[in-house]
């Protein structure tokens, strides 16, 4: 396969999205048809690349004699690209209805579509420089989406997100340069720093790792760098769904995985001081995020703190630096994306149809919006870790990987997982109970005008609920696909 196909997959949504604000569509249907055609074309083309293009690479530009803008299809990046390509068409369809009554829709869908291509650029980056370039572009293209409403609150959220992201990217860049200038490689298809480390440069490599871990930890919402994420909930729900489930936050954990397994390596990190720091911060974030979600009454902010917690499940699994930890982290990256986007879509549907924004206002919604609340219940049970839904499998896999590691820091992570499971049930299932079993003094007439959203919003919800169930009952093909990343991350096995 010609490596230029990778560039085509990335370019379709970037160029297609760039033209949206420039075109006079004349009608809502024309704009929706154009955007969906671009998104479906990019998704189908990307999935075809994943099916046949493993190992394909393409050098776009030589920056220097040793630094290139390079793209590559490997199994690790393919897992992220798979998640993005499957969920983006559903998110676009949902967004058509959600944004129907809001302003500046051409600008919104332009940036929204471009974000798809830039996220694919992160997934298909063949080296650290290329990943960093698209990682930064992702920040720039999502700021207008966060500030789309134009309110003071939206502008503050956008500035906060930009400051956090630039600071994090700067830290990651410092770590990257330190590695490059002391014998390390920025390529992802070589053995990591275990072979380049010496007693003299070990301390510098450790410091560089911490810069990259906390730098990319901004988008991964590792405590105390998580503050931008709940604030960004002011954005339209199609944006927050992708911010919290797919594009931005998953780019952060994806980048941490690249650093752990393809810039450094398991042999270097296993038992090291920096591994213990990473495990400690990720385990603490798991607990912190879930407790804050339990305390939060705003519907979308509660889900945002839930994201803070669940992202660190993935980070914790990656930092176990074992084959089972890598597989478990990638499995939760996929499953969390499906579960969390379903939860945010329900929150957006409720807000769109009723204007209710607090969980205490959701009494009786089980009858008013039966499809949405049923999907929310399925996704909540899955995220809590109830079998046979998909969330149980990924959380159990993470706990199992931690037990195999058998270190005090791994056991601390297991305790964090157990505490998180209890609080997750509390902050999600109480919403379901309110919706289905309102108190005796509830007045049904108060929801007389509330009804289910149209098929633009309900179809993605139903498909996501079906995916949550099917992935839990039949995970074999996906787990085998994920297992293919182990030989590249652990070449000695």
N, C-alpha and C positions, 0 to 999 in steps of 0.2 A: 504493500500500500504506500502511496506517495504521502510523505509526511505533511505536505501542504494541506491535506484534508483536516488536520488539527486546526490550522489557521482559519480554514473556512468555517468550521464549527463555532469558533470564537467570534469570527467577524460577522456572521449572519445576524445575531441579535444586537451587536454593538452598532453596526451600520444601519440595520433596519430600525432600531430604536432612535438613532440620531436623526432620522428623517421624519419621525412622527410629529415633532413640533413644527416642522416646516411645511407640512402638507395640509391642504384644505379638504377635509374629508366630506364635509357637507352633511353628514348624518352620523349618529351614534353607531349605527350598524356598520357603516363603512370603516370607521376607525377600529371597531372591535374585530372585524374580519381581517383587516390588515395586521393588527397586533397578533391575533391568534395564529395567522398564517406564518408570521415570522417565528413565533415561539415554537409552534409545532415543527416547522422545518428544522430549526436548531435542535430540538429535542430528538427528533427522529434521526437526523444526521449524526448527532452525538452518540446515540444508542447503537447505530450501525458501526461507528468507529470502535466503540467498546467491545462489540462482538467480534471484530476481526483485526483490530489494530494494535494489540499488545506488543510493546517493544518498538513501535514506530516513533521516530524522533524527527525534528525539523529545526534547523538553525535559521532564525529570521534575520539576525543582525550580529555582527562581530563588534562589540564595544571596544575591546582591546584584544591583544593577542591571546589573552587567557580568559576573557570574560565575554560570554555570548548571551543573547536573548534566544533561549532554546525552549522548545516544547517537546513533550514526550508523553506517550501513553504507557503508563505502568499500572500494575494492579492497585496500588495504594491510591493513586490519583483517580483511577477509574471508579472506585467506590464512592468518592465524593461527587464525581461527575454524574454517576448513576442517580444519586439522591436528588441532585439539582435538576436533572433532565426530566425526571418523573414528576416532581412536585411543581415545577414552574408552570406548565400548562394549566393545572388545577388552580393555582394561585391567580393566574391571569383571568381565567373564567370567573372566579369569585370576585375579583377586583372590578370587572365590568359593571356588575350590579352595585357593589358597595360605593363606587365612585360616581354613579350615575347622577347624583344630585349635588356633587361638589364641583368646584371651579377648576380651571386650568387643567383639564383632563389630558389634553395633548402633551403638555409638558410632563405630567405625571407618568403617563404610559411610555413616553420616550425614555426617561431615566429608569423606569421600572424594567423595561426590556433590555436596555443597555447593561443593567446590573447582572442580568442572566449571563451575557457573554463574558463579562469581566470575572464573574465567579468561575466560569469554565476556564478562564485563563489561569486562575489560581490552581485549579485542579490539574491542568495539563502542563504546568510549569516544569521545565526539565532541569532547572537548577535554582539555587537560592535567589539569584539576582532577578530572574524572571518572576518567581513567586512574589518577591518583595514588590516589584513594579506593579503587578496586578492587585496585590494586597492594598497598596496605597491608592490605586485608582478606585478600588471598591469603596474606600472611605469617601473619596470626593464625589462619587456618583450617588451615594446614599444620603449625603447631607441634604440635597434638595428634596428628597423624599420625606425625611424626618421633619423638615420645616415647611412642608407643603401647605399646611393649614394657614400659615402666615400670622398666627397669633403670637403674642409675646411669649407664651409658654412654649410654643413650637420653636421659636427662634432661640430661646434659652437652651432647650434640649439639643438643638442642632449645634450650637456653639460648644456645649459641654461634650457632646459626642466627638466633635472635631478636635478639641483640645486633648481629650483622653487618647484618641486614636493616633494623633500626631506624636504625642509624647511616647506612646507605646511603640510606634513604628521607629522612632528615633533610637530608643533603647535597643530594639531588635537589630537595627542597622549597626550600632556600635559593636554589638556582639558578633555580627556577621563579619565586619572588617577585622576585628581582633582574630577571629579564626583564620581568615584568609591570609593575614599578614604574618602568621606564625606557623605556617606549614599545613594548614587545613585546606580542604577542598570545598567548593560551593556546589559541586555536582551531586546529584541525588542517586546516581547509579554506581557509586564507588563505595569501598569499605570506609567506615567512619573514622573518627579521630583516635580510636584505640591504637591504630598503627602509627599515628603521628605524635602521640603524647609521650612526653619525657618528664622526668622529675623537675626539670627546669621550667617547662611551659605548662605543667599541669594546673597550677594555680590560676594562670591566665585563662586557660580553657574553661576552668570551673566558673570563673567570673563571667566569661563570655556567655556561658550557658544560662546563668541567672539573668543576664541582660536580655537574652532572647526569650527565656521562659516568661519573665514578667512583661516583656514587650509585647509578645503575642498573647500574653495572659490578659491584656486589656480587652481585646475582642472576645476572649474566652470567659470574660467576667470573673476571673480569679480574684477573690478578696485580697486586698482592699481596692482593687481596680475595677470593680463592678458598677460603680455609681452611675455611669452613663446609661446603663441598660434599662432600669425601671423608668428613668426620666424619658427615654425615647418612646415610651408607650403612648405619648401624645400624638404620634404619627398615625395616619390612617391604618386601619387594621390590616389590610393587605401588605403594608410595609412592615408592621411589627411582626406579623406572622413569618415573613421571610427573614427579618432581622434576628428573631428569637429562635427560629427553627431550622433555617437552611443557610442563607448566604453569609451574613456577616459573622455570626457567632461560630458557625461551623468552619468558616475560614480560619478563625483563631485556633480552634482545637486541631484542625487539619495541619496548620503550620507548626504547632507544638509537636505533633507526631512526626512531621518531616525532620524537625530538629533532633528529636530523641533517637529516631531509627535510621535516618539517612544523612544527617550531618555529623552527629555523634554516633554512638552505637551502644548496644546492650552491654558489651564487655567493658566499655569505658564507664558507663553510668551505674551499673549494678553495684550496690553497696556503697556508693560514693556519698559524700556530704550533700552534693547538689540534688541527688535523687531524693534524699531524705527531706530536704527543704521543699521540693516539689510535692512530695507525697503529703507532707504536713499541711501545706497551704491548700492543696486540693481537698483533702479530707475535711479541713475546717470549713472550707467554702461550701461543701455539701451540707453540713449542719447549719451553717449560717443562712444559706439561701432558703432552706426549707422552713426554718423557724420564722424568718421574715415573711415568707409567703403565708404562713399560718396567721400571722398578725395583721397582714394587709387586707383591707376591705375593698379597695378598688379592684374591679374584676381583672382588667388587663395587667395592672401592676402585680397582682397576686400571681398571675401566670408568668410575669417577668422574673420575679424572684424564684419561682419554680425553675425557670431556665437557668438562672445563676447556679442553682444547686446541681441540676442534671448535667450541665456542661462539665462540671468538675468530676462527675462520675467517669466521663471519658478521659479527662486529663489524668485522673488517678490511675485508671487502667493502663494508659500508655506508659506511665512512669513506673509501673511494675517491671518494665523492660523484660518481659517474658513473651514467648509466642502466644500463650493463652491470654495474657493481658492485652496484647496488641489486637487479637481477634475480638475479645470482649469489648474493647473500646470502640472498634469500628462497628461492631454490631449495634452498640447503643447509639452511636452516631446516626446510623440509619433509622433505627426504631424511634429514637427520641424525635428526630425530624418529622416522622409521620405522625406520632402522637401529639406533639406540641403544636404542629400547624393545624391539626384538627381542633384542638382546644381553643386556639386563638380565633379560628374561623367561627366557632360557635359564639365566642365572646363578641366578635364583630357583628354576627347576625343578630344577636340579642340587642346590641346597641343600635344597630341600623333599624330594627323593626320597632323598638320600644323606647329608645333613649335612656334606658337604665344602665348605669355604670358601676353600681356597687353590688356586691354579692348578697347583701341583706335585702336587696330589692327584687330578688329572683323567685320569690315565693309563688307557687302556682304555675310556673312557666312550663312544667311538664305537660300540661293540657294545652296551653296557648301555643307552644312551639314544640310539638312532640318529637319531630325528626331531629331537630337541633339538640334537644336535651338528651335524647337517646344516644346520639353520637358522643355528646360530652360525657355521658356515663360510661360508655365503652372505653373512650380514651382515658378517662380518669382511673378506671379499674386497671387499665394496662399500665399507666404511669405509676400507679401504686405498686404494681408488681404481682397482680393476681393472675394465676395460670387459668387457661392456656393462652392468654393474650401475649403479644410480642414483648411488652415491657418486662414481663417475668423472665423471659429467656435471657435478655441482655443483662439485667441486674443480677440474676443468678450466675451468669458467666463471669461477671466482674468479681462477685464475692468468691467464686470458686478459684479464680486466678489469684486473688489475694491470699486465700488459704494455702495455695501451693507455694507462694512466696515465703510464708511463715516467718515474718519479721515483725517486730513491735510496731513499725510504721504501717505495715500491711494490716495488722490486726486493728490498729486505730481506724483505718479505712473501713474495715468490716463493721466496726461499731458505728461509724458515721452512716453507713448504708442502712443499718437497722433503725437508727434514730430517724433518718430521713424517710424511711418507709412509713413509720408511724405518723409523722407530721404530714406526709403527702396524702395519706388517707384522710387526715383531719381537714386539710385545707381544700381538697377536691370533693370528697364524697359528701361533706356537709352541704355543698352547693346542690348536689343531686338530691339530697334529702329535702332541702328547702323547696326545690322545684316540684318534687312529686308528692310531698307530704306537708302542705302548708299548715300553719296553726289553725285552731278552731275559729279565731277571730278574723281569718283571711276573708277578704271581700272579692269574690270572683269577678264582679263587674269592673273592677279596676283594670283588668286585662282584656276587656271586651274588644278593644281596638287592636290588640296585638295578635298577629298571625304569623305563620311560617313565611320565610323569605321565598322568593321565586327559585326556579330550578338552577339559575346561574350560581346561586349560593348553596342550595341543598344538594345538588349533584356531587360537587367536590366533597361535601361532608359525608355523604353515603359511601362514596368510593374510598375515602380515607378510613372510615369505620370498617369496611370490608377488608382493607389492607391490614389493619391492626389485627383482625381476627385470623386472616389467612396466613400472615407472616408468623403468627404465634403457633398455628397448627401445622404449618408446612414450611419450616425454616430451612430445610435441607439445601435447596439450590443456592440460596443467598449465603448460607454459612460456608458452602464449598467455594463460592466465588471469593468471599472474604479470606478464606484459608489460603488462597493463592498468593497473598501478600507476604506470608511468613518466609518463604525461601529467599526473597529479596532482602528482608530485614534481618534475617538470621542465616547468612550464607554458609555458616559452618554446619548447619543441621543436615 
